[in-house]
Amino acid sequence: MPTAKSDAFVFFGATGDLAYKQIFPALQALTRDGKLDMPVIGIARSGWKVAQLRKRAEDSLREHGGVDKAAFAKLSGQMQYLDGDYNDAQTYDKLRKALGDAQHPLHYLAIPPSMFVPVVKGLAASGCSQGARVIVEKPFGRDLKSAQALNRTLHRFFREHDIFRIDHYLGKEPVQNLLYFRFANAFLEPIWNRDNIASMQITMAENFGVQGRGKFYDEVGALRDVVQNHMFQVLALLAMDPPANRSADAMRDEKLRLFRSMRPLQPGDIVRGQFDGYLKEAGVAKKSTVETFAALRIHMDTWRWAGVPFFIRAGKQLPVKCTEVLVRLKNPPQQVFDSPDQGAVNFFRFRLSPNVVISLGARVKAPGEAMKGHPVELVAHRDVREAMAPYERLLGDAIDGDSALFTRDDCVEEAWRVLDPILGDKVPAHKYKPGSWGPKEANALIDGAGGWNDPRIEPAPKDGK
Ligand code: NDP
C-alpha cells in the first residue's frame, strides 16, 4: 500500500462554487502549514489563464477567512491553469505533460457527479492515473445501483485504497470529538447499549432554503444530500462497536458491521416534507415532489441495539441552524422522588454545530425541605471554534494517503441499501411552513420515544467560550 505523499495536486472544478467557498481556503492553509509543496493544477473550460485562477483564489480568500500574504504568494507560485473540456481526450494529454515527473498525483474531482466517469476514464487513458490517488466529491451515486456502478468504474482504474470518497462531515472537529469522546472514556461503554439507552436522535436543522442552488437541490433532496452521507456517518460513530485500533480499515470495518445491521427502511419509517415556497425557487421543477425535510426511524439488529430506536431528522427552513444528537437514557426504574412525567431524566447531548457541546443531563435536589428537584446539564466540553476546517483536514489526509476519514466502497453501498427502498415518491412529501419544525406527521414517528428534541440556540457567553 503506497503511503508516499502526493507530489501534484490536480484540481478539476477549479472555477466552480465549491472551489470558491471551501477549497481555496483549504489550499492556502495547507500551504501555510508546509503540506502543499507541489504543483497545484486547476482544470476547467472557462478559457482562463493562470492569472484569472489566482485572482479567483484571492477573491475566494478575501470572502472566506482572509488572505495570508506569504502563504498566498507561495500558493500562487505553484498554481497552473489548464483549459479544456473533460470530454476531450486532449485535456488529459495536456495534463500528462503538465504533471512532468510527478509520480503520485492526487486528482480531486470537485465537479458535477455526471462528470466523474468521463474524467476517471480520461485520466486512465492518458496515463495520468498511474501511481495516482483520486478524491471523489459527494454525492456518491443516487441509489444503490448507481453507487455500485460508480464503484465498478473507479475500481477498473484505481485501487480501493487510492480512492478517497469525501464526506466533509467526517473532517469536522465536533464529529472527530464525538468519536474521541466515545472511545477515549471507559465509563460510556458499559451503559452504551439496549439495557440503558432508550433512544438516540440526530437533528440537522438549517434555517435557510436552497440558497440559489435550486437546480442542484431539486435533483437530490434531503435524503441524498445529507442523510445517506453526513447523518449516517454520525449515526455510525454513535452506534458502532469499538474499533480494534486507529487504522482506517479498523474504523471502517466497524462502520460496515453497523450499516449491515440496519434494516432497509420501510415507508412507515419515514416522513418527507417540503417547505411552502420551495416550488417557487429558481431551478426547481414546477411540480417537484423532492423533499426538503426528512424524518426517519431506524432499527438495528444487533445484540447491543435490538429494540432501541434511532431517529434522524434533517430539514431546510427550520427555526434554527443547528446539528445536535440527543441520547436518551432509560429512566430510573422507580420514581422515588419527583413525579414521573418528566421525560428523560438522564441524557447525553452532543451538539455538533453551530458550537460544540458535550453534556450530560441529570436531576439535582432544589434547596429546601421538600425532596423536589430540577434538571441540570453537566457540560463536559463547550467550544465555539472549528480548529481546522474540514476540507483542510481531509485534503491534507488525502495528500498523505490516509483514508481513515473517507468512506469505503462497501460502507457507501450499505448506506444506500438501507435508504434504497424509500427513495423517490414512495411516501408523500407533506407541506410545512418555513420557520416551523417540519410537517406535523413527523411527530407520530417518535411519539413513543419521548418526542423530538428541538435544539435551542443560546446567545454566546461573553467570554467567547
Ligand atoms: P459548479 O457547477 O459550481 O462547478 C463545476 C466545475 O466543473 C466548474 O469548474 C466547471 O468548469 C467544471 N466543469 C463541469 N463540466 C465540465 C466540462 N465538461 N469540462 C470542463 N469543466 C467542466 O459545481 P460545485 O462546485 O457546486 O460542485 C462540485 C462538486 O462538489 C459536486 O459534486 C457537488 O455535489 C460537490 N459539492 C458542492 C458543494 C457546494 O457548496 N458547492 C458542497 C458539497 C459538495 P467551468 O466553470 O469552466 O464550466
Residues whose N, C-alpha, C, O or C-beta is under 5 A from the ligand:
A	BS01	NDP	G13 A14 T15 G16 D17 L18 A19 A44 R45 S46 G84 D85 Y86 N87 A110 I111 P112 P113 E137 K138 P139
